[in-house]
Amino acid sequence: MSFIETDEQQALRGAVAQLGAKYGYEYSTAKARADESLTELWAEVGGLGYLGVNLPEEYGGGGQGMYELAIVQEELSAAGCGLLMMVVSPAICGTVISRFGTDEQKGRWLPGLADGSSIMAFGITEPDAGSNSHRITTTARRDGSDWLLSGQKVFISGVDVADNVLIICRTEDARTGTLKPVLLVVPTDSHGFEKTKIEMDLVAPDNQYQLFMEDVRLPADALVGQEDAAIAQLFAGLNPERIMASAYAVGMGRYAIDKGAGYAREREVWGKPIGTHQGVSHPLAQTHIELEMAKLMMQKAATLYDGGLDIEAGEAANMAKYAAAEAAVKAVDAAVQTHGGNGLASEYGLGTLIAASRLMRIAPVSREMILNFVAQHSLGLPKSY
């Protein structure tokens, strides 16, 4: 990989940064407080071709890769208006359908995911399974040529704005042992499909839902990929998820450090800017370094993934997610501390990021599960869970 972005990548980064500045933190937070989605921003990002930059050109995408999609997410997040559903709709669902869908499925779903006119949510987490995806109990059973789907999901983002949900389940004859995931596209207006909003102590424009499915009837072609393709087709979507979550966290950290450094340059106490004091400047400098290191790992993961190296990308994507989340938490904390009491005042645009950055350590995969992965797969240690 090169540490120098191409002219096209630099142009994309600049264009998205300019677009993000048009909306920003104030727009995103106002929408969140009004319990509204970022509809205008989503439409413009999609209309300009940024939303589907990773999807195949023949289906309306940009024909680029996860690296470019991560650029879009990072720059929007650095402007204070990251799009959570970018992690889900074009990155996870779009990638899975691009790699494993039939030509008919690609033609049906990818153009809408690329231009933002259609949104697809992603459902894997269950109330009793948590991070143990092998305990998934949501089950699909055959009924003639159709599927009947029953089960529950929890903490599923953006179901209220989604037309479909890509549900991870198991077949009726594979309820025990190693999970062989079945991926089914479920329209959100299906009979037997219900959603319940989960109230969160989090100021965010994207809502979380618990899903209840009881004998939801789906046609045979709702199945994406093979019924017995095992875990590989699931991780084709989870690695992009980790890369995009890293981009979101890196951008959030950049936003916080920019705010903190700007305040430290301008705020004067005892006749000099507070940034002249190492007790203020060093935490900001340290977190800036850590964000840059996390960004490098994110770029490595995206480059490996775009190069078709799924196993190597899996390790790097997990490490990137861990590093980016830790750096984002520290960046927000340093920026808030630099502002003092103003760090919690709405006009300074930082307070809501305390919970948002903390969430990065939990979702979409917890720091503990990443450490388990690295210990086992990178260091060869015995499995601990």
C-alpha positions in Angstrom: 0.0 0.0 0.0 1.1 3.6 -0.6 1.0 6.2 2.2 0.2 8.8 -0.5 -3.4 9.0 -1.7 -4.1 9.2 -5.4 -5.2 12.5 -6.9 -8.7 11.0 -7.2 -8.7 10.0 -3.5 -7.5 13.4 -2.4 -10.2 15.1 -4.6 -12.9 12.9 -3.0 -11.6 13.7 0.4 -11.7 17.4 -0.3 -15.1 17.4 -1.9 -16.7 15.4 0.9 -15.1 17.7 3.5 -16.6 20.7 1.8 -20.0 19.0 1.7 -19.7 18.1 5.4 -18.9 21.7 6.3 -22.2 22.7 4.6 -24.1 20.6 7.2 -21.9 20.1 10.2 -22.5 19.3 13.9 -25.3 21.9 14.4 -27.4 20.3 11.6 -26.8 16.8 12.9 -27.5 17.6 16.5 -30.6 19.6 15.7 -32.0 16.7 13.8 -31.2 14.3 16.6 -32.9 16.4 19.2 -36.0 16.6 17.0 -35.9 12.8 16.5 -35.4 13.3 12.8 -33.1 11.5 10.4 -30.3 13.2 8.3 -32.5 13.1 5.3 -31.1 16.0 3.4 -27.5 15.1 3.9 -28.2 11.4 3.0 -29.9 12.5 -0.2 -27.1 14.8 -1.2 -24.3 12.3 -0.4 -26.2 9.7 -2.5 -27.0 12.1 -5.3 -23.4 13.1 -5.7 -22.3 9.5 -5.9 -20.4 9.3 -2.7 -22.8 6.9 -0.9 -22.2 4.1 -3.4 -18.6 4.8 -4.3 -17.7 1.2 -3.3 -20.4 -0.4 -5.3 -20.1 -1.8 -8.9 -20.4 0.8 -11.7 -22.8 -1.4 -13.7 -25.3 -1.0 -10.8 -24.9 2.7 -10.3 -21.9 2.7 -7.9 -18.6 4.3 -8.2 -16.6 1.1 -8.9 -14.1 2.0 -6.2 -13.5 0.2 -2.8 -13.8 0.3 0.9 -10.9 2.7 1.1 -12.9 5.3 -0.8 -16.1 4.7 1.2 -14.1 5.1 4.4 -12.8 8.5 3.1 -16.4 9.6 2.8 -17.4 8.5 6.3 -14.2 9.9 7.9 -14.7 13.4 6.3 -18.4 13.6 7.2 -17.7 12.5 10.7 -14.8 15.0 11.0 -17.3 17.7 10.0 -19.6 16.6 12.8 -22.2 14.9 10.7 -21.2 11.2 10.2 -23.7 8.9 8.7 -24.2 5.7 10.8 -26.3 4.1 8.0 -23.3 4.3 5.7 -21.8 1.6 7.8 -24.8 -0.5 7.3 -26.5 0.1 3.9 -23.7 0.4 1.3 -20.8 -1.1 3.3 -22.3 -4.2 4.9 -25.4 -4.9 2.8 -24.1 -3.5 -0.4 -20.9 -5.5 -0.2 -22.6 -8.8 0.7 -25.1 -8.4 -2.2 -22.3 -7.4 -4.6 -20.2 -10.4 -3.7 -22.8 -13.1 -3.3 -26.1 -11.9 -4.8 -27.4 -13.1 -8.2 -27.5 -10.7 -11.1 -31.2 -10.2 -10.5 -30.7 -9.3 -6.8 -27.9 -6.9 -7.7 -30.1 -5.2 -10.2 -33.0 -5.0 -7.8 -31.2 -3.7 -4.7 -27.8 -2.1 -5.5 -28.9 0.9 -7.5 -31.0 2.2 -4.7 -28.3 1.5 -2.1 -25.8 3.4 -4.3 -27.9 6.6 -4.8 -29.5 6.5 -1.3 -33.0 6.2 -2.6 -33.3 2.8 -0.8 -31.8 1.9 2.6 -31.1 -1.6 3.9 -30.6 -2.2 7.6 -28.6 -5.2 9.0 -29.8 -7.6 11.7 -27.5 -9.9 13.5 -27.5 -9.2 17.3 -30.1 -11.1 19.4 -31.2 -10.5 23.0 -29.8 -13.9 24.3 -26.9 -14.3 22.0 -25.1 -11.0 22.4 -21.7 -11.2 20.8 -21.9 -15.0 20.5 -23.2 -15.2 17.0 -23.2 -19.0 17.1 -26.1 -18.8 19.5 -28.4 -17.1 17.0 -31.8 -18.7 17.2 -33.7 -16.7 14.6 -34.7 -19.4 12.2 -35.7 -19.8 8.6 -37.7 -22.9 7.5 -38.8 -24.0 4.1 -42.5 -23.8 3.2 -42.7 -25.0 -0.4 -40.5 -22.7 -2.3 -40.9 -19.9 0.3 -39.1 -19.2 3.5 -40.8 -18.7 6.9 -38.7 -16.6 9.2 -39.2 -16.3 13.0 -37.1 -14.8 15.8 -35.9 -11.6 17.4 -33.2 -9.1 16.9 -32.0 -6.2 19.1 -30.1 -3.0 18.7 -30.8 -2.8 14.9 -30.0 0.6 13.6 -32.2 2.7 11.3 -35.1 0.3 10.7 -37.5 3.3 10.6 -35.8 4.6 7.5 -35.0 1.3 5.9 -37.0 -0.4 3.2 -35.4 -3.8 3.9 -33.3 -5.5 6.6 -30.7 -8.1 5.8 -31.4 -10.6 8.5 -28.8 -13.2 9.7 -30.4 -16.4 10.8 -30.0 -20.2 10.7 -32.0 -22.9 9.0 -34.4 -25.1 10.9 -32.1 -28.2 10.5 -29.0 -26.3 11.8 -30.0 -25.0 15.2 -27.0 -26.4 17.0 -23.3 -26.5 16.5 -21.3 -24.1 14.3 -23.3 -21.4 12.8 -23.9 -21.6 9.1 -25.5 -18.2 8.6 -28.4 -17.8 6.1 -28.8 -14.2 4.8 -32.3 -13.1 4.0 -33.6 -9.7 2.7 -36.7 -8.9 4.6 -39.0 -5.9 3.6 -39.8 -3.8 6.6 -43.5 -3.8 5.6 -43.7 -7.6 5.7 -46.6 -9.3 7.5 -45.4 -10.6 10.8 -42.5 -8.2 11.0 -42.7 -5.7 13.9 -40.2 -3.2 15.3 -40.1 -1.5 18.7 -37.9 1.5 19.3 -35.3 1.2 22.1 -35.1 4.5 24.1 -31.4 5.5 24.4 -29.7 8.1 26.6 -27.8 9.1 23.5 -28.3 12.2 21.3 -28.1 10.7 17.9 -30.2 11.0 14.7 -30.3 7.2 14.2 -32.7 5.1 16.2 -32.2 1.6 17.6 -34.9 -1.1 17.4 -35.8 -4.5 18.6 -37.3 -6.7 15.9 -39.9 -9.4 16.3 -40.6 -11.8 13.4 -43.2 -14.4 13.4 -43.6 -16.6 10.3 -42.6 -13.8 8.0 -43.1 -15.3 4.5 -40.4 -14.6 2.0 -39.9 -15.7 -1.5 -37.0 -18.1 -2.4 -35.0 -15.3 -3.9 -34.9 -13.4 -0.6 -31.9 -15.6 0.1 -28.6 -13.9 -0.6 -25.7 -16.2 -1.3 -25.7 -19.9 -0.6 -27.7 -21.7 2.1 -24.7 -23.7 3.2 -21.8 -21.2 2.5 -20.9 -21.1 6.2 -19.3 -18.1 7.9 -17.3 -16.6 5.0 -20.2 -14.7 3.4 -21.2 -13.2 6.7 -17.6 -11.8 7.3 -17.6 -10.4 3.9 -20.0 -7.8 5.5 -18.5 -7.6 9.0 -15.0 -6.6 7.9 -16.4 -3.6 6.0 -18.5 -2.8 9.1 -15.3 -2.6 11.3 -13.5 -0.5 8.7 -16.4 2.0 8.4 -16.8 2.1 12.2 -13.1 2.9 12.4 -13.6 5.7 9.9 -16.5 7.1 11.9 -14.5 7.0 15.1 -11.4 8.6 13.5 -13.5 11.4 12.1 -15.2 12.0 15.4 -11.8 12.2 17.1 -10.6 14.6 14.5 -13.6 16.8 15.0 -13.0 16.9 18.8 -9.3 17.6 18.5 -10.0 20.4 16.0 -12.5 22.0 18.5 -10.1 21.5 21.4 -7.1 23.0 19.6 -9.1 25.9 18.3 -10.3 26.7 21.8 -6.8 26.4 23.3 -5.4 28.9 20.7 -8.1 31.5 21.4 -9.0 31.1 25.1 -6.8 33.4 27.3 -6.2 33.0 31.0 -3.7 35.1 32.9 -2.8 37.0 29.8 -1.9 34.1 27.5 -3.6 31.4 25.4 -4.2 28.3 27.5 -2.6 26.3 24.6 0.8 27.6 25.8 0.5 25.3 28.9 1.7 21.8 28.3 -1.0 20.5 30.6 -3.4 21.5 27.9 -1.4 21.0 24.8 0.1 17.6 25.5 -3.2 15.7 25.9 -4.4 17.1 22.6 -1.1 16.3 20.9 -1.1 12.8 22.3 -4.6 12.0 21.1 -3.8 13.5 17.7 -0.9 11.0 17.4 -3.1 8.1 18.4 -5.8 9.1 15.9 -3.2 9.2 13.1 -2.0 5.7 14.1 -5.6 4.4 14.2 -6.2 5.9 10.8 -3.1 4.2 9.3 -4.5 0.8 10.5 -7.9 1.6 9.1 -6.3 2.4 5.7 -4.3 -0.8 5.9 -7.4 -2.8 6.6 -9.3 -1.1 3.7 -6.4 -1.7 1.3 -6.1 -5.4 2.3 -9.9 -5.8 1.9 -10.0 -4.1 -1.5 -7.1 -6.3 -2.5 -9.2 -9.5 -1.8 -7.2 -10.5 1.2 -10.1 -11.3 3.5 -8.2 -13.1 6.3 -5.5 -10.4 6.6 -8.1 -7.7 6.3 -10.0 -9.3 9.2 -7.1 -8.9 11.6 -6.4 -5.4 10.5 -10.0 -4.3 10.6 -10.4 -5.5 14.2 -7.2 -3.8 15.2 -8.3 -0.6 13.5 -11.7 -0.7 15.2 -10.1 -1.1 18.6 -7.5 1.7 18.0 -10.0 4.1 16.5 -12.5 3.7 19.3 -9.9 4.1 22.1 -8.4 7.2 20.3 -11.9 8.8 19.8 -12.8 8.4 23.5 -9.5 10.0 24.5 -9.9 12.8 21.9 -13.3 13.8 23.0 -12.3 13.7 26.7 -9.2 15.9 26.0 -11.3 18.4 24.0 -14.0 18.6 26.7 -11.4 19.0 29.4 -9.7 21.8 27.4 -13.0 23.6 27.3 -13.7 23.2 31.0 -17.3 23.8 31.8 -17.8 25.0 28.2 -17.2 21.5 27.1 -20.7 20.6 28.2 -22.3 23.8 26.9 -24.4 23.1 23.8 -23.0 26.0 21.8 -19.5 24.5 21.9 -20.5 21.3 20.1 -18.8 18.6 22.2 -21.1 17.4 25.0 -23.1 14.9 23.0 -19.9 13.2 21.8 -19.1 11.9 25.3 -21.7 9.2 25.0 -21.3 8.8 21.3 -17.5 8.2 21.5 -18.0 5.8 24.4 -20.4 3.8 22.3 -17.5 3.2 19.9 -15.9 0.9 22.5 -19.1 -1.3 22.5 -20.4 -1.4 18.9 -20.5 -2.8 16.4 -18.0 -5.1 18.2 -16.8 -4.7 21.7 -13.2 -4.0 22.6 -13.2 -7.2 24.7 -14.2 -9.4 21.7 -11.5 -7.7 19.6 -8.9 -8.5 22.3 -10.2 -12.1 22.3 -9.8 -12.2 18.5 -6.2 -10.8 18.6 -5.1 -13.0 21.4 -6.4 -16.1 19.7 -5.7 -15.4 16.0 -2.8 -13.0 16.1 -0.9 -14.4 19.1 -1.9 -18.0 18.9 -3.2 -18.1 22.5 -5.8 -20.6 23.7 -9.4 -19.5 23.2 -10.7 -17.8 26.3 -14.4 -17.7 25.7 
